[in-house]
């Protein structure tokens, strides 16, 4: 019985990881990408071009998708690494980057397994604009270890998240408390409602929010 319970638990974890990936694969295959509007969020623009703009350095885009933000950063002098599990997303990112005349470093891989991807460290800016809030508790722990090891002391981390709620195949979301408890090596600088985000009806109560964290 113990063996059977272990096997069932293992299969459940595999299904938990695989289901979102299958969903994203299907959406990319159907060219349905509501998260990819090709627009750089004002919150990121403020970090890069605002009154207290960050000095260009190394940037890590987690769940980079079609590469909109990574390309933007590269055009503003950043050395960028973009990580995504979806081959179709990275193909699109490479095409867009080529058209923009920049060359971020693209890696196909799992954001919860960053140490295995040899991404290096010393990143002064990290982005997660919709990946972290779809992970389960165990995945968040592995993710947190990887991003904290990759970040330089004092690094900025910009996170986009929905408020927590069951939403079927859509990301569950995370509260501020869950984000901070998942990332003990970081401190909150500010949080604010996302500007210019227009969500479809099923997500009307998602309360999209941006969080800026700082690596201790």
C-alpha positions as CSV (number, residue, x, y, z in Angstrom):
1,X,0.0,0.0,0.0
2,X,2.9,2.4,0.8
3,X,4.3,1.8,-2.6
4,X,1.0,2.4,-4.2
5,X,0.4,5.7,-2.3
6,X,3.9,6.9,-3.3
7,X,3.3,6.1,-6.9
8,X,-0.1,7.9,-6.8
9,X,1.5,10.9,-5.2
10,X,4.3,10.9,-7.8
11,X,1.8,10.7,-10.6
12,X,-0.2,13.6,-9.1
13,X,2.9,15.8,-9.0
14,X,3.7,15.0,-12.6
15,X,0.2,15.9,-13.7
16,X,0.3,19.1,-11.6
17,X,3.5,20.2,-13.5
18,X,2.4,18.9,-16.9
19,X,-1.1,20.4,-17.1
20,X,-0.2,24.1,-17.3
21,X,2.5,23.2,-19.9
22,X,0.0,21.3,-22.0
23,X,-2.4,24.3,-21.8
24,X,0.3,26.8,-22.9
25,X,1.4,24.5,-25.7
26,X,-2.2,24.3,-27.0
27,X,-2.6,28.1,-26.8
28,X,0.6,28.7,-28.6
29,X,-0.4,26.1,-31.2
30,X,-3.7,28.0,-31.7
31,X,-1.9,31.4,-31.7
32,X,-4.0,32.4,-28.7
33,X,-1.7,34.5,-26.4
34,X,-3.7,36.9,-24.3
35,X,-0.6,37.5,-22.1
36,X,1.5,38.6,-25.0
37,X,0.2,42.0,-26.3
38,X,3.6,43.1,-27.6
39,X,3.6,46.0,-25.2
40,X,6.2,46.7,-22.5
41,X,4.4,47.4,-19.1
42,X,4.8,50.9,-17.7
43,X,6.1,49.5,-14.5
44,X,9.1,48.1,-16.3
45,X,9.6,51.2,-18.3
46,X,9.8,53.2,-15.1
47,X,12.5,51.0,-13.7
48,X,14.6,51.3,-16.9
49,X,13.9,54.9,-18.0
50,X,12.3,56.6,-15.0
51,X,13.8,59.3,-12.7
52,X,15.5,56.6,-10.6
53,X,16.4,54.3,-13.5
54,X,18.5,51.2,-12.9
55,X,21.9,51.2,-14.4
56,X,22.0,48.6,-17.2
57,X,23.5,45.3,-16.1
58,X,22.5,41.6,-16.3
59,X,18.8,40.9,-16.6
60,X,16.9,37.5,-16.2
61,X,13.5,37.2,-17.7
62,X,11.7,34.2,-16.2
63,X,8.9,32.8,-18.4
64,X,10.0,35.2,-21.2
65,X,7.4,34.1,-23.7
66,X,7.7,35.9,-27.0
67,X,10.4,38.1,-25.7
68,X,8.8,41.5,-25.6
69,X,10.4,42.6,-22.3
70,X,13.8,40.9,-23.0
71,X,14.1,42.7,-26.3
72,X,13.1,46.0,-24.8
73,X,15.8,45.6,-22.1
74,X,18.4,44.5,-24.7
75,X,17.7,47.7,-26.7
76,X,18.4,49.7,-23.6
77,X,21.8,48.3,-23.0
78,X,21.0,45.3,-20.8
79,X,22.7,41.9,-21.1
80,X,19.5,39.7,-21.1
81,X,18.8,36.0,-20.6
82,X,15.3,34.8,-21.3
83,X,14.1,31.4,-20.0
84,X,10.9,29.7,-21.2
85,X,9.7,26.1,-21.4
86,X,7.9,26.6,-24.7
87,X,9.9,26.1,-27.9
88,X,7.3,28.0,-29.9
89,X,7.6,31.0,-27.6
90,X,11.4,31.0,-27.9
91,X,11.2,30.7,-31.7
92,X,9.0,33.8,-31.8
93,X,11.3,35.6,-29.4
94,X,14.3,34.9,-31.6
95,X,12.5,36.1,-34.7
96,X,11.4,39.3,-32.9
97,X,14.9,39.9,-31.5
98,X,16.4,39.5,-35.0
99,X,14.0,42.0,-36.4
100,X,14.9,44.4,-33.6
101,X,18.7,44.0,-34.1
102,X,19.4,42.6,-30.6
103,X,20.6,39.3,-29.4
104,X,19.4,38.2,-25.9
105,X,20.5,34.8,-24.7
106,X,17.5,32.4,-25.0
107,X,17.3,29.2,-22.9
108,X,14.6,26.6,-23.2
109,X,14.0,25.2,-19.7
110,X,12.1,24.9,-16.5
111,X,12.2,28.0,-14.3
112,X,11.9,25.8,-11.2
113,X,15.2,24.1,-12.2
114,X,17.4,27.1,-12.8
115,X,20.6,25.7,-11.4
116,X,20.5,22.9,-14.0
117,X,20.3,25.5,-16.8
118,X,23.7,27.1,-16.2
119,X,22.3,30.6,-16.3
120,X,25.0,32.0,-14.1
121,X,24.6,34.6,-11.4
122,X,25.1,38.3,-10.8
123,X,21.8,39.4,-12.3
124,X,20.8,42.9,-11.2
125,X,17.3,42.8,-12.6
126,X,14.9,39.9,-12.7
127,X,11.4,39.8,-14.3
128,X,8.5,37.4,-13.8
129,X,5.4,38.8,-15.6
130,X,3.1,35.9,-15.1
131,X,5.0,32.7,-14.4
132,X,5.5,32.5,-10.6
133,X,1.9,32.9,-9.7
134,X,1.0,29.7,-11.6
135,X,3.3,27.4,-9.7
136,X,2.4,25.2,-6.8
137,X,4.0,25.4,-3.4
138,X,6.8,22.8,-4.1
139,X,7.6,24.5,-7.4
140,X,7.7,27.9,-5.8
141,X,10.3,26.7,-3.3
142,X,12.5,25.3,-6.0
143,X,12.0,28.5,-8.1
144,X,12.9,30.7,-5.1
145,X,16.1,28.9,-4.5
146,X,17.2,29.3,-8.1
147,X,16.3,33.0,-8.5
148,X,17.9,34.0,-5.2
149,X,21.1,32.2,-6.2
150,X,21.1,33.9,-9.6
151,X,20.5,37.4,-8.2
152,X,23.2,39.9,-7.1
153,X,22.9,41.6,-3.8
154,X,20.6,44.5,-4.1
155,X,19.0,43.2,-7.3
156,X,15.6,44.4,-8.3
157,X,12.8,41.8,-9.0
158,X,9.6,42.8,-10.8
159,X,6.8,40.3,-10.4
160,X,3.3,40.4,-11.9
161,X,0.6,38.4,-10.1
162,X,-3.1,37.9,-9.8
163,X,-4.8,37.8,-6.4
164,X,-5.2,34.1,-5.2
165,X,-8.3,32.3,-6.3
166,X,-9.2,29.1,-8.1
167,X,-9.5,29.8,-11.8
168,X,-9.5,26.4,-13.5
169,X,-6.7,26.3,-16.1
170,X,-5.8,30.0,-15.5
171,X,-3.1,30.8,-12.9
172,X,-4.3,30.6,-9.3
173,X,-2.4,33.8,-8.3
174,X,-0.6,34.7,-5.2
175,X,-1.1,37.1,-2.3
176,X,1.6,39.5,-1.2
177,X,2.1,37.4,1.9
178,X,2.6,34.2,-0.2
179,X,5.0,35.9,-2.5
180,X,7.1,37.2,0.4
181,X,7.0,33.9,2.3
182,X,8.1,32.1,-0.8
183,X,11.1,34.4,-1.3
184,X,12.7,34.8,2.1
185,X,15.9,36.3,0.7
186,X,14.0,39.3,-0.6
187,X,12.3,42.4,0.8
188,X,9.3,44.3,-0.6
189,X,10.0,47.7,-2.0
190,X,6.5,48.5,-3.3
191,X,3.4,46.9,-4.7
192,X,0.7,48.6,-6.9
193,X,-2.2,47.7,-9.1
194,X,-1.1,46.9,-12.7
195,X,-1.7,49.8,-15.0
196,X,-3.0,49.3,-18.5
197,X,-3.9,45.6,-18.1
198,X,-7.2,44.6,-19.7
199,X,-8.3,41.1,-18.8
200,X,-11.1,39.0,-20.3
201,X,-14.3,38.4,-18.3
202,X,-13.3,35.3,-16.4
203,X,-10.4,37.2,-14.9
204,X,-12.2,40.4,-14.1
205,X,-11.7,39.9,-10.3
206,X,-8.0,38.9,-10.6
207,X,-6.7,42.2,-9.3
208,X,-3.5,42.2,-11.3
209,X,-0.7,43.6,-9.2
210,X,3.0,44.4,-9.7
211,X,5.5,43.9,-6.9
212,X,9.0,45.2,-6.8
213,X,11.4,43.3,-4.5
214,X,15.0,43.8,-3.5
215,X,17.6,41.1,-2.9
216,X,18.9,41.3,0.6
